[in-house]
Amino acid sequence: SPKADCAPLANILIFFTNLHFRKKRGKMEETILTERGLSMSNTPEDAARLERKFKSCQKVLTALGDPTRQHLICIMLQQKCSGERVIELAQKTNLSRPAISQHMRILKEAGIVKSRKEKTYIYYYLDPEVGELDSLLSLFGDIREFMKNVPDRSVED
């Protein structure tokens, strides 16, 4: 199936991470992924901050969490930069035009996809500026820092 060909979430995150680092002029410092100056020591305040970040990233996480939307993003990554119409995306999937439109609406609301209208046609394309990306990368960085301080519980008693 086409969905299996596209290591979905990993490819999407790599794509957006690369955009993010290009946007940051190549500064691939680990500190970009976390809030500068804040380290995680797994205090209740750190856990509360992590929870707030999860809530602020909920729309984009939900949008990226759906396998169909992952597949649509992968299709869009391989297509022309000028965008794709719903009918063109429907022809490349097993989905109806209304289903594609619904998924595009969710991706658009999450800030992953933009659209532009030309006459009566609407073209959808990936948003290279993805404003939510910084928040998502910061969340992943904080999760990584939080996990570094979690005690190893794999030792058998």
Salt bridges, closest charged atoms under 4 A:
GLU29 OE1 - ARG36 NH1 3.74
GLU30 OE2 - LYS148 NZ 3.14
GLU35 OE1 - ARG49 NH1 3.97
GLU35 OE2 - LYS53 NZ 3.01
ASP46 OD1 - ARG49 NH2 3.68
GLU51 OE2 - LYS55 NZ 3.83
GLU84 OE1 - LYS92 NZ 3.07
GLU88 OE2 - LYS80 NZ 3.87
GLU109 OE2 - ARG105 NH1 2.74
GLU118 OE2 - ARG116 NE 2.98
ASP127 OD1 - LYS114 NZ 3.80
ASP134 OD1 - HIS20 ND1 2.66
ASP134 OD2 - LYS23 NZ 3.78
ASP142 OD2 - LYS53 NZ 2.47
GLU145 OE2 - LYS148 NZ 3.10
